[in-house]
Amino acid sequence: MTARERLVTTLREADPDAPVRGTASDLVLAAWRRIDPMTLHVDGDPAVLQNWPSV
């Protein structure tokens, strides 16, 4: 690439694969695996949330 060329990138906003809803304390507990995250309200593919710790 020369000094006159520009690299142009665009960021596109992607929808989440598995949005999770719950109280703040339940979300923190689920993030630290203190409670089963499947007890929270999961929209989308629940397999994403089940595999989350291995990501």
All heavy atoms as TSV, in Angstrom:
chain	resi	resn	atom	element	x	y	z
A	1	MET	N	N	0.846	-1.168	0.000
A	1	MET	CA	C	0.000	0.000	0.000
A	1	MET	C	C	0.894	1.234	0.000
A	1	MET	O	O	1.830	1.326	0.765
A	1	MET	CB	C	-0.898	-0.025	1.234
A	1	MET	CG	C	-1.911	1.053	1.216
A	1	MET	SD	S	-3.396	0.854	2.233
A	1	MET	CE	C	-2.902	0.234	3.752
A	2	THR	N	N	0.567	2.148	-0.869
A	2	THR	CA	C	1.361	3.371	-0.954
A	2	THR	C	C	0.777	4.425	-0.020
A	2	THR	O	O	-0.291	4.247	0.557
A	2	THR	CB	C	1.352	3.915	-2.395
A	2	THR	OG1	O	0.034	4.320	-2.719
A	2	THR	CG2	C	1.849	2.873	-3.378
A	3	ALA	N	N	1.477	5.535	0.092
A	3	ALA	CA	C	1.038	6.607	0.983
A	3	ALA	C	C	-0.279	7.232	0.522
A	3	ALA	O	O	-1.015	7.784	1.314
A	3	ALA	CB	C	2.123	7.677	1.083
A	4	ARG	N	N	-0.605	7.135	-0.748
A	4	ARG	CA	C	-1.831	7.755	-1.260
A	4	ARG	C	C	-3.039	6.822	-1.188
A	4	ARG	O	O	-4.163	7.247	-1.358
A	4	ARG	CB	C	-1.625	8.214	-2.688
A	4	ARG	CG	C	-0.663	9.362	-2.726
A	4	ARG	CD	C	-0.517	9.858	-4.125
A	4	ARG	NE	N	0.432	10.946	-4.116
A	4	ARG	CZ	C	0.251	12.081	-4.741
A	4	ARG	NH1	N	-0.823	12.264	-5.451
A	4	ARG	NH2	N	1.154	13.017	-4.678
A	5	GLU	N	N	-2.818	5.557	-0.947
A	5	GLU	CA	C	-3.930	4.621	-0.840
A	5	GLU	C	C	-4.459	4.619	0.596
A	5	GLU	O	O	-3.730	4.875	1.551
A	5	GLU	CB	C	-3.477	3.203	-1.204
A	5	GLU	CG	C	-3.077	3.048	-2.643
A	5	GLU	CD	C	-2.542	1.652	-2.921
A	5	GLU	OE1	O	-1.852	1.103	-2.057
A	5	GLU	OE2	O	-2.835	1.159	-4.004
A	6	ARG	N	N	-5.727	4.333	0.696
A	6	ARG	CA	C	-6.339	4.270	2.028
A	6	ARG	C	C	-6.982	2.906	2.211
A	6	ARG	O	O	-7.529	2.339	1.276
A	6	ARG	CB	C	-7.446	5.311	2.191
A	6	ARG	CG	C	-6.988	6.715	2.202
A	6	ARG	CD	C	-8.088	7.686	2.506
A	6	ARG	NE	N	-9.438	7.206	2.183
A	6	ARG	CZ	C	-10.536	7.859	2.451
A	6	ARG	NH1	N	-10.469	9.031	3.022
A	6	ARG	NH2	N	-11.706	7.377	2.137
A	7	LEU	N	N	-6.910	2.443	3.405
A	7	LEU	CA	C	-7.595	1.219	3.768
A	7	LEU	C	C	-8.912	1.625	4.420
A	7	LEU	O	O	-8.922	2.374	5.389
A	7	LEU	CB	C	-6.753	0.398	4.744
A	7	LEU	CG	C	-7.391	-0.885	5.246
A	7	LEU	CD1	C	-7.655	-1.837	4.085
A	7	LEU	CD2	C	-6.506	-1.528	6.283
A	8	VAL	N	N	-10.009	1.162	3.864
A	8	VAL	CA	C	-11.320	1.527	4.383
A	8	VAL	C	C	-12.000	0.262	4.899
A	8	VAL	O	O	-12.081	-0.744	4.190
A	8	VAL	CB	C	-12.199	2.179	3.288
A	8	VAL	CG1	C	-13.579	2.496	3.815
A	8	VAL	CG2	C	-11.517	3.421	2.756
A	9	THR	N	N	-12.440	0.325	6.126
A	9	THR	CA	C	-13.181	-0.793	6.694
A	9	THR	C	C	-14.507	-0.282	7.214
A	9	THR	O	O	-14.645	0.885	7.570
A	9	THR	CB	C	-12.412	-1.451	7.856
A	9	THR	OG1	O	-12.211	-0.481	8.878
A	9	THR	CG2	C	-11.088	-1.994	7.399
A	10	THR	N	N	-15.458	-1.146	7.231
A	10	THR	CA	C	-16.752	-0.782	7.797
A	10	THR	C	C	-17.102	-1.798	8.870
A	10	THR	O	O	-16.837	-2.990	8.728
A	10	THR	CB	C	-17.860	-0.773	6.734
A	10	THR	OG1	O	-17.911	-2.049	6.104
A	10	THR	CG2	C	-17.606	0.293	5.687
A	11	LEU	N	N	-17.644	-1.298	9.933
A	11	LEU	CA	C	-18.108	-2.161	11.003
A	11	LEU	C	C	-19.621	-2.259	10.895
A	11	LEU	O	O	-20.300	-1.246	10.807
A	11	LEU	CB	C	-17.718	-1.587	12.363
A	11	LEU	CG	C	-16.232	-1.452	12.633
A	11	LEU	CD1	C	-16.005	-0.766	13.972
A	11	LEU	CD2	C	-15.560	-2.804	12.611
A	12	ARG	N	N	-20.101	-3.449	10.898
A	12	ARG	CA	C	-21.540	-3.590	10.852
A	12	ARG	C	C	-22.010	-4.139	12.189
A	12	ARG	O	O	-21.327	-4.932	12.838
A	12	ARG	CB	C	-21.977	-4.478	9.711
A	12	ARG	CG	C	-21.439	-5.859	9.793
A	12	ARG	CD	C	-21.847	-6.675	8.609
A	12	ARG	NE	N	-21.201	-7.982	8.790
A	12	ARG	CZ	C	-21.659	-9.097	8.364
A	12	ARG	NH1	N	-22.763	-9.116	7.674
A	12	ARG	NH2	N	-21.038	-10.212	8.592
A	13	GLU	N	N	-23.146	-3.693	12.569
A	13	GLU	CA	C	-23.700	-4.115	13.837
A	13	GLU	C	C	-24.400	-5.456	13.655
A	13	GLU	O	O	-25.236	-5.621	12.781
A	13	GLU	CB	C	-24.689	-3.075	14.337
A	13	GLU	CG	C	-25.125	-3.291	15.744
A	13	GLU	CD	C	-25.945	-2.132	16.252
A	13	GLU	OE1	O	-25.581	-0.986	15.997
A	13	GLU	OE2	O	-26.959	-2.408	16.884
A	14	ALA	N	N	-24.029	-6.408	14.461
A	14	ALA	CA	C	-24.624	-7.744	14.363
A	14	ALA	C	C	-25.584	-7.965	15.527
A	14	ALA	O	O	-25.381	-7.459	16.631
A	14	ALA	CB	C	-23.532	-8.798	14.382
A	15	ASP	N	N	-26.608	-8.715	15.262
A	15	ASP	CA	C	-27.539	-9.070	16.321
A	15	ASP	C	C	-26.900	-10.118	17.216
A	15	ASP	O	O	-26.146	-10.976	16.744
A	15	ASP	CB	C	-28.840	-9.625	15.731
A	15	ASP	CG	C	-29.645	-8.573	14.999
A	15	ASP	OD1	O	-29.555	-7.388	15.380
A	15	ASP	OD2	O	-30.366	-8.936	14.069
A	16	PRO	N	N	-27.210	-10.104	18.503
A	16	PRO	CA	C	-26.662	-11.129	19.391
A	16	PRO	C	C	-27.226	-12.501	19.055
A	16	PRO	O	O	-28.354	-12.626	18.582
A	16	PRO	CB	C	-27.093	-10.668	20.780
A	16	PRO	CG	C	-28.199	-9.699	20.564
A	16	PRO	CD	C	-28.037	-9.134	19.192
A	17	ASP	N	N	-26.445	-13.543	19.295
A	17	ASP	CA	C	-26.873	-14.908	19.008
A	17	ASP	C	C	-27.842	-15.435	20.053
A	17	ASP	O	O	-28.756	-16.185	19.737
A	17	ASP	CB	C	-25.671	-15.840	18.923
A	17	ASP	CG	C	-24.806	-15.530	17.719
A	17	ASP	OD1	O	-25.360	-15.125	16.679
A	17	ASP	OD2	O	-23.588	-15.686	17.827
A	18	ALA	N	N	-27.629	-15.060	21.307
A	18	ALA	CA	C	-28.487	-15.561	22.377
A	18	ALA	C	C	-28.592	-14.521	23.489
A	18	ALA	O	O	-27.917	-14.617	24.512
A	18	ALA	CB	C	-27.954	-16.871	22.923
A	19	PRO	N	N	-29.436	-13.512	23.303
A	19	PRO	CA	C	-29.610	-12.522	24.367
A	19	PRO	C	C	-30.167	-13.191	25.622
A	19	PRO	O	O	-31.007	-14.080	25.548
A	19	PRO	CB	C	-30.623	-11.535	23.796
A	19	PRO	CG	C	-30.715	-11.833	22.343
A	19	PRO	CD	C	-30.264	-13.227	22.149
A	20	VAL	N	N	-29.676	-12.761	26.775
A	20	VAL	CA	C	-30.097	-13.325	28.056
A	20	VAL	C	C	-30.658	-12.196	28.907
A	20	VAL	O	O	-30.076	-11.119	28.980
A	20	VAL	CB	C	-28.898	-13.983	28.776
A	20	VAL	CG1	C	-29.315	-14.554	30.111
A	20	VAL	CG2	C	-28.275	-15.054	27.902
A	21	ARG	N	N	-31.799	-12.466	29.536
A	21	ARG	CA	C	-32.402	-11.468	30.418
A	21	ARG	C	C	-32.564	-12.050	31.808
A	21	ARG	O	O	-32.856	-13.227	31.975
A	21	ARG	CB	C	-33.769	-11.037	29.892
A	21	ARG	CG	C	-33.676	-10.217	28.633
A	21	ARG	CD	C	-35.010	-9.705	28.229
A	21	ARG	NE	N	-35.872	-10.849	27.885
A	21	ARG	CZ	C	-37.168	-10.750	27.645
A	21	ARG	NH1	N	-37.759	-9.594	27.726
A	21	ARG	NH2	N	-37.864	-11.813	27.323
A	22	GLY	N	N	-32.378	-11.195	32.792
A	22	GLY	CA	C	-32.557	-11.576	34.184
A	22	GLY	C	C	-32.209	-10.392	35.059
A	22	GLY	O	O	-31.861	-9.323	34.568
A	23	THR	N	N	-32.291	-10.601	36.361
A	23	THR	CA	C	-31.890	-9.524	37.265
A	23	THR	C	C	-30.377	-9.358	37.178
A	23	THR	O	O	-29.657	-10.269	36.736
A	23	THR	CB	C	-32.289	-9.852	38.719
A	23	THR	OG1	O	-31.558	-11.016	39.136
A	23	THR	CG2	C	-33.777	-10.097	38.853
A	24	ALA	N	N	-29.902	-8.213	37.602
A	24	ALA	CA	C	-28.459	-7.957	37.558
A	24	ALA	C	C	-27.702	-9.009	38.358
A	24	ALA	O	O	-26.684	-9.531	37.910
A	24	ALA	CB	C	-28.163	-6.560	38.084
A	25	SER	N	N	-28.215	-9.344	39.528
A	25	SER	CA	C	-27.509	-10.326	40.359
A	25	SER	C	C	-27.522	-11.707	39.705
A	25	SER	O	O	-26.522	-12.429	39.745
A	25	SER	CB	C	-28.116	-10.390	41.761
A	25	SER	OG	O	-29.475	-10.784	41.704
A	26	ASP	N	N	-28.642	-12.090	39.070
A	26	ASP	CA	C	-28.694	-13.387	38.393
A	26	ASP	C	C	-27.749	-13.441	37.198
A	26	ASP	O	O	-27.122	-14.468	36.942
A	26	ASP	CB	C	-30.120	-13.708	37.941
A	26	ASP	CG	C	-31.015	-14.145	39.086
A	26	ASP	OD1	O	-30.486	-14.437	40.187
A	26	ASP	OD2	O	-32.241	-14.197	38.887
A	27	LEU	N	N	-27.628	-12.346	36.469
A	27	LEU	CA	C	-26.708	-12.310	35.326
A	27	LEU	C	C	-25.259	-12.458	35.783
A	27	LEU	O	O	-24.476	-13.176	35.161
A	27	LEU	CB	C	-26.895	-11.026	34.530
A	27	LEU	CG	C	-28.228	-10.898	33.798
A	27	LEU	CD1	C	-28.378	-9.500	33.215
A	27	LEU	CD2	C	-28.361	-11.952	32.718
A	28	VAL	N	N	-24.907	-11.797	36.873
A	28	VAL	CA	C	-23.544	-11.918	37.400
A	28	VAL	C	C	-23.301	-13.339	37.897
A	28	VAL	O	O	-22.256	-13.938	37.618
A	28	VAL	CB	C	-23.293	-10.888	38.528
A	28	VAL	CG1	C	-21.987	-11.171	39.250
A	28	VAL	CG2	C	-23.289	-9.485	37.970
A	29	LEU	N	N	-24.261	-13.890	38.622
A	29	LEU	CA	C	-24.110	-15.258	39.123
A	29	LEU	C	C	-23.985	-16.255	37.974
A	29	LEU	O	O	-23.188	-17.193	38.037
A	29	LEU	CB	C	-25.283	-15.621	40.030
A	29	LEU	CG	C	-25.315	-14.912	41.382
A	29	LEU	CD1	C	-26.629	-15.193	42.096
A	29	LEU	CD2	C	-24.135	-15.323	42.247
A	30	ALA	N	N	-24.745	-16.054	36.918
A	30	ALA	CA	C	-24.664	-16.948	35.760
A	30	ALA	C	C	-23.327	-16.780	35.041
A	30	ALA	O	O	-22.745	-17.766	34.580
A	30	ALA	CB	C	-25.826	-16.680	34.806
A	31	ALA	N	N	-22.830	-15.563	34.957
A	31	ALA	CA	C	-21.542	-15.329	34.295
A	31	ALA	C	C	-20.418	-16.041	35.032
A	31	ALA	O	O	-19.465	-16.518	34.408
A	31	ALA	CB	C	-21.254	-13.829	34.209
A	32	TRP	N	N	-20.520	-16.116	36.354
A	32	TRP	CA	C	-19.501	-16.798	37.157
A	32	TRP	C	C	-19.865	-18.252	37.415
A	32	TRP	O	O	-19.211	-18.925	38.197
A	32	TRP	CB	C	-19.299	-16.059	38.476
A	32	TRP	CG	C	-18.555	-14.784	38.264
A	32	TRP	CD1	C	-19.081	-13.533	38.165
A	32	TRP	CD2	C	-17.148	-14.644	38.089
A	32	TRP	NE1	N	-18.083	-12.625	37.944
A	32	TRP	CE2	C	-16.885	-13.276	37.894
A	32	TRP	CE3	C	-16.090	-15.541	38.073
A	32	TRP	CZ2	C	-15.597	-12.791	37.693
A	32	TRP	CZ3	C	-14.809	-15.046	37.880
A	32	TRP	CH2	C	-14.581	-13.685	37.692
A	33	ARG	N	N	-20.908	-18.734	36.737
A	33	ARG	CA	C	-21.365	-20.130	36.827
A	33	ARG	C	C	-21.749	-20.527	38.250
A	33	ARG	O	O	-21.577	-21.655	38.681
A	33	ARG	CB	C	-20.320	-21.098	36.287
A	33	ARG	CG	C	-19.991	-20.867	34.834
A	33	ARG	CD	C	-21.185	-20.998	33.980
A	33	ARG	NE	N	-21.113	-22.190	33.143
A	33	ARG	CZ	C	-22.104	-22.592	32.397
A	33	ARG	NH1	N	-23.213	-21.936	32.371
A	33	ARG	NH2	N	-21.993	-23.654	31.661
A	34	ARG	N	N	-22.284	-19.577	39.014
A	34	ARG	CA	C	-22.786	-19.870	40.356
A	34	ARG	C	C	-24.219	-20.391	40.289
A	34	ARG	O	O	-24.667	-21.059	41.207
A	34	ARG	CB	C	-22.730	-18.638	41.251
A	34	ARG	CG	C	-21.349	-18.062	41.404
A	34	ARG	CD	C	-20.493	-18.994	42.209
A	34	ARG	NE	N	-19.216	-18.378	42.478
A	34	ARG	CZ	C	-18.199	-19.013	42.971
A	34	ARG	NH1	N	-18.296	-20.291	43.240
A	34	ARG	NH2	N	-17.081	-18.396	43.186
A	35	ILE	N	N	-24.929	-20.024	39.203
A	35	ILE	CA	C	-26.248	-20.586	38.935
A	35	ILE	C	C	-26.259	-21.066	37.488
A	35	ILE	O	O	-25.438	-20.636	36.675
A	35	ILE	CB	C	-27.400	-19.577	39.176
A	35	ILE	CG1	C	-27.308	-18.395	38.225
A	35	ILE	CG2	C	-27.449	-19.122	40.624
A	35	ILE	CD1	C	-28.533	-17.489	38.253
A	36	ASP	N	N	-27.172	-21.943	37.183
A	36	ASP	CA	C	-27.308	-22.461	35.821
A	36	ASP	C	C	-27.843	-21.347	34.923
A	36	ASP	O	O	-28.931	-20.831	35.168
A	36	ASP	CB	C	-28.266	-23.650	35.812
A	36	ASP	CG	C	-28.437	-24.268	34.444
A	36	ASP	OD1	O	-27.666	-23.926	33.526
A	36	ASP	OD2	O	-29.355	-25.091	34.301
A	37	PRO	N	N	-27.101	-20.941	33.901
A	37	PRO	CA	C	-27.556	-19.852	33.035
A	37	PRO	C	C	-28.841	-20.196	32.285
A	37	PRO	O	O	-29.553	-19.302	31.841
A	37	PRO	CB	C	-26.398	-19.611	32.081
A	37	PRO	CG	C	-25.533	-20.795	32.177
A	37	PRO	CD	C	-25.790	-21.433	33.498
A	38	MET	N	N	-29.167	-21.474	32.169
A	38	MET	CA	C	-30.391	-21.854	31.467
A	38	MET	C	C	-31.639	-21.542	32.289
A	38	MET	O	O	-32.744	-21.631	31.787
A	38	MET	CB	C	-30.341	-23.342	31.100
A	38	MET	CG	C	-29.208	-23.659	30.117
A	38	MET	SD	S	-29.139	-22.599	28.655
A	38	MET	CE	C	-30.649	-23.042	27.860
A	39	THR	N	N	-31.469	-21.154	33.551
A	39	THR	CA	C	-32.618	-20.746	34.356
A	39	THR	C	C	-33.033	-19.311	34.039
A	39	THR	O	O	-34.110	-18.887	34.439
A	39	THR	CB	C	-32.312	-20.859	35.862
A	39	THR	OG1	O	-31.226	-19.998	36.186
A	39	THR	CG2	C	-31.972	-22.284	36.248
A	40	LEU	N	N	-32.192	-18.575	33.315
A	40	LEU	CA	C	-32.511	-17.213	32.904
A	40	LEU	C	C	-33.347	-17.246	31.636
A	40	LEU	O	O	-33.468	-18.277	30.981
A	40	LEU	CB	C	-31.231	-16.415	32.677
A	40	LEU	CG	C	-30.284	-16.329	33.867
A	40	LEU	CD1	C	-28.976	-15.712	33.448
A	40	LEU	CD2	C	-30.917	-15.562	34.997
A	41	HIS	N	N	-33.905	-16.107	31.261
A	41	HIS	CA	C	-34.689	-16.025	30.027
A	41	HIS	C	C	-33.718	-15.875	28.854
A	41	HIS	O	O	-32.990	-14.889	28.762
A	41	HIS	CB	C	-35.655	-14.843	30.081
A	41	HIS	CG	C	-36.494	-14.744	28.854
A	41	HIS	ND1	N	-37.582	-15.541	28.646
A	41	HIS	CD2	C	-36.372	-13.972	27.751
A	41	HIS	CE1	C	-38.109	-15.249	27.469
A	41	HIS	NE2	N	-37.393	-14.299	26.908
A	42	VAL	N	N	-33.700	-16.869	27.973
A	42	VAL	CA	C	-32.789	-16.884	26.824
A	42	VAL	C	C	-33.596	-16.748	25.549
A	42	VAL	O	O	-34.501	-17.535	25.290
A	42	VAL	CB	C	-31.977	-18.198	26.775
A	42	VAL	CG1	C	-31.025	-18.182	25.592
A	42	VAL	CG2	C	-31.234	-18.420	28.073
A	43	ASP	N	N	-33.288	-15.728	24.765
A	43	ASP	CA	C	-33.865	-15.577	23.429
A	43	ASP	C	C	-32.843	-16.119	22.438
A	43	ASP	O	O	-31.645	-16.002	22.642
A	43	ASP	CB	C	-34.142	-14.106	23.094
A	43	ASP	CG	C	-35.255	-13.525	23.952
A	43	ASP	OD1	O	-36.183	-14.267	24.303
A	43	ASP	OD2	O	-35.173	-12.328	24.266
A	44	GLY	N	N	-33.306	-16.675	21.370
A	44	GLY	CA	C	-32.379	-17.184	20.367
A	44	GLY	C	C	-31.998	-18.626	20.641
A	44	GLY	O	O	-32.744	-19.392	21.245
A	45	ASP	N	N	-30.805	-18.991	20.216
A	45	ASP	CA	C	-30.329	-20.363	20.285
A	45	ASP	C	C	-29.756	-20.670	21.671
A	45	ASP	O	O	-28.697	-20.161	22.033
A	45	ASP	CB	C	-29.262	-20.579	19.211
A	45	ASP	CG	C	-28.789	-22.009	19.117
A	45	ASP	OD1	O	-29.348	-22.880	19.823
A	45	ASP	OD2	O	-27.866	-22.262	18.319
A	46	PRO	N	N	-30.411	-21.517	22.479
A	46	PRO	CA	C	-29.887	-21.820	23.811
A	46	PRO	C	C	-28.564	-22.585	23.780
A	46	PRO	O	O	-27.813	-22.558	24.750
A	46	PRO	CB	C	-30.994	-22.654	24.456
A	46	PRO	CG	C	-31.893	-23.085	23.375
A	46	PRO	CD	C	-31.677	-22.163	22.215
A	47	ALA	N	N	-28.242	-23.238	22.674
A	47	ALA	CA	C	-26.967	-23.955	22.571
A	47	ALA	C	C	-25.776	-22.997	22.684
A	47	ALA	O	O	-24.724	-23.373	23.189
A	47	ALA	CB	C	-26.904	-24.732	21.258
A	48	VAL	N	N	-25.959	-21.773	22.228
A	48	VAL	CA	C	-24.884	-20.773	22.341
A	48	VAL	C	C	-24.569	-20.522	23.804
A	48	VAL	O	O	-23.408	-20.479	24.209
A	48	VAL	CB	C	-25.289	-19.460	21.631
A	48	VAL	CG1	C	-24.257	-18.375	21.891
A	48	VAL	CG2	C	-25.475	-19.687	20.155
A	49	LEU	N	N	-25.599	-20.399	24.610
A	49	LEU	CA	C	-25.394	-20.144	26.038
A	49	LEU	C	C	-24.831	-21.381	26.732
A	49	LEU	O	O	-23.985	-21.264	27.604
A	49	LEU	CB	C	-26.714	-19.724	26.682
A	49	LEU	CG	C	-26.627	-19.297	28.134
A	49	LEU	CD1	C	-25.688	-18.104	28.291
A	49	LEU	CD2	C	-27.991	-18.959	28.683
A	50	GLN	N	N	-25.268	-22.568	26.333
A	50	GLN	CA	C	-24.757	-23.786	26.944
A	50	GLN	C	C	-23.272	-23.967	26.651
A	50	GLN	O	O	-22.532	-24.486	27.465
A	50	GLN	CB	C	-25.539	-24.994	26.444
A	50	GLN	CG	C	-26.937	-25.047	26.984
A	50	GLN	CD	C	-27.763	-26.145	26.341
A	50	GLN	OE1	O	-27.457	-26.601	25.241
A	50	GLN	NE2	N	-28.815	-26.555	27.019
A	51	ASN	N	N	-22.814	-23.531	25.484
A	51	ASN	CA	C	-21.407	-23.663	25.103
A	51	ASN	C	C	-20.569	-22.450	25.480
A	51	ASN	O	O	-19.376	-22.429	25.214
A	51	ASN	CB	C	-21.298	-23.899	23.603
A	51	ASN	CG	C	-21.916	-25.210	23.188
A	51	ASN	OD1	O	-21.875	-26.181	23.932
A	51	ASN	ND2	N	-22.510	-25.240	22.021
A	52	TRP	N	N	-21.169	-21.452	26.093
A	52	TRP	CA	C	-20.489	-20.189	26.359
A	52	TRP	C	C	-19.183	-20.334	27.134
A	52	TRP	O	O	-18.183	-19.736	26.746
A	52	TRP	CB	C	-21.424	-19.224	27.090
A	52	TRP	CG	C	-20.738	-17.993	27.548
A	52	TRP	CD1	C	-20.307	-16.964	26.793
A	52	TRP	CD2	C	-20.343	-17.691	28.900
A	52	TRP	NE1	N	-19.682	-16.021	27.576
A	52	TRP	CE2	C	-19.702	-16.451	28.867
A	52	TRP	CE3	C	-20.481	-18.340	30.100
A	52	TRP	CZ2	C	-19.194	-15.861	30.007
A	52	TRP	CZ3	C	-19.984	-17.756	31.238
A	52	TRP	CH2	C	-19.350	-16.533	31.187
A	53	PRO	N	N	-19.096	-21.133	28.183
A	53	PRO	CA	C	-17.816	-21.180	28.903
A	53	PRO	C	C	-16.661	-21.711	28.064
A	53	PRO	O	O	-15.519	-21.411	28.334
A	53	PRO	CB	C	-18.077	-22.121	30.080
A	53	PRO	CG	C	-19.542	-22.231	30.177
A	53	PRO	CD	C	-20.099	-21.933	28.829
A	54	SER	N	N	-16.958	-22.485	27.036
A	54	SER	CA	C	-15.887	-23.049	26.226
A	54	SER	C	C	-15.453	-22.132	25.095
A	54	SER	O	O	-14.515	-22.433	24.380
A	54	SER	CB	C	-16.329	-24.394	25.642
A	54	SER	OG	O	-17.444	-24.215	24.787
A	55	VAL	N	N	-16.123	-20.996	24.942
A	55	VAL	CA	C	-15.794	-20.063	23.866
A	55	VAL	C	C	-14.545	-19.290	24.221
A	55	VAL	O	O	-14.300	-18.928	25.309
A	55	VAL	CB	C	-16.964	-19.094	23.590
A	55	VAL	CG1	C	-16.572	-18.024	22.588
A	55	VAL	CG2	C	-18.147	-19.871	23.110
